[in-house]
Amino acid sequence: MVATSDTPRPRFDAIEFTDEGNRRVLSAAAKKGQLTRLAPGVYTSIIDQDPATVAHRHLWRIVAHEMPHAVIADRSARTGGMPENGRLYVVSRRTRPLTLPGVEVVPRSGPGVQPGDMQLPDGLHISGEARALLDNLARSRQDSKGRSRTLSREEVETWLDSLCATRGPEGLNRLRDQAKALAPVLGRHTELGVLERLIGAALNTRDDIRLTSTALATRAAGAPVDQRRVESFARLADVLANMSPDVVPALPIDEPRRVLLPFYEAYFSNFIEGTEFTLEEAADIVFEERVPAERPQDAHDVLGTYRITNDLAAMRTVPRSSQELLDLSRERHAILMEARPDTLPGRWKERPNRAGETEFVDPDLVVGTLRAGFDLATDLTSPFARAVYMMFVVSEVHPFADGNGRIARLMMNSELVAAGEVRIIIPTVYRLNYLSALKGATHTGNDRALIAALAFARRWTSRVNFASRQEAEGDMARTNALRDARDAEEAGVRLTLP
């Protein structure tokens, strides 16, 4: 609270705490509507905002005042000191909870600040990782709302898996050494034994513990996964499983209209990735095998893609197991990237890759994540659902040094061809729509936008007459399919149906 000489009315800070000198003033100001009471002895001058928002914004300052030298601990340490389900757990000398709008701070007794604990503003600390792992392996009861002070065993194992992925074996060994030093002080001897066995399982040096999390179990089995990606696969699979089937049959009577579809599929799939030829140049490469002397590798990319898209037997081959997914992906990649030995044709990437803001799966996690992704699709029976799903899985993992988008779309269309349904072509003008929808599914979980984008592209594909270049390119011109995506966007031009 600040007093001023030019006004009889006190000016209050955002958060005010009572003491012997201001208790009556703060209480009176609250009665006049000048302050809002957040808790006994805690007021705010921010009266035009939701008290829960104010309490959340100033939470650490309030906790530091009401529970001096507290250590944010247990499951709250895993969330970085942010409340979860309306609770923040701390170690403090205070025995009674602190109830604020929107959050309850729940204390427990225990040792104060320890080596490895991280300092926060206002004298607070948060448990270091070794301490937090030990504390979270202790059992705790759930309250009436199903909330628990500590993480579940599965959550601890998933946390360890992510630590192993980011820190490596050396990082886990350091954590184990730190935990050994802390366990006697914390009284966590039993928990230390469990943690040592879990770390041993993560490092494939022990097998004397039953694992409960998929993430750590697959790592212990030699096929670690990118848990965040696996969760996104499960989310998409759930959305697709609950949607009505979208069936667009490739009827035998329409076979003459699909003669050149594989050519345009290969052409547009490469165009999306920046391998740009005119249709005349692409036709010469594919049908006349005229490889431009100045662009031999680009030409072989188009030709390699066409060899797969035009082989009906190959396109009808879909993976029936996770191992078949691995084998088929590498087989197709070897054909596609044959002319680019620097991209390791038919071999998994050896270095991390990214596109813009998106970082793809780490090389060490490729096999496990592909396997886990495949296993999550067992309930998908609709060919279109499986097509969308397989494309997304391969695209998200990005298992190769190059050619990932093309492989993803090949896997997508194989599911449709095998089921006797119309393939999906992404024409030039629709490139940004497709990539934007894919990015949305990756970063915001907007799976339905991706599904809708692919469904529209398939309807467009089903209506184009691919019987000849004249017929096909006439339909494409009328539907804006060949327009540059950025130019079309600026001009407000969209892909239309024939």
Secondary structure, DSSP 8 states (H G I E B T S, - for coil): -B--SS-SS-B--SEEE--TTTHHHHHHHHHTTSSEEEETTEEES-TTS-HHHHHHHTHHHHHHHHSTT-EE-THHHHTTT--BTTEEEEE-S--S-EEETTEEEEEE------TT-EE-GGG-EE--HHHHHHHHTS---B-TTS-BSS--HHHHHHHHHHHHHHHHHHHHHHHHHHHHHHHHHHT-HHHHHHHHHHHHHHTTS---S----HHHHHHHTT----HHHHHHHHHHHHHHHTS-----B--GGGGGGGTTHHHHHHHHHHHHTT----HHHHHHHHHS----TT-HHHHHHHHHHHHHHT-HHHHT---SSHHHHHHHHHHHHHHHTTT-GGG-TTS--SS--EETTEE---GGGHHHHHHHHHHTTTT---HHHHHHHHHHHHHHH--SSS-HHHHHHHHHHHHHHHTTB------GGGHHHHHHHHHHHHHT--HHHHHHHHHHHHHHHHHS--SSHHHHHHHHHHTTTTS-HHHHHHHT------
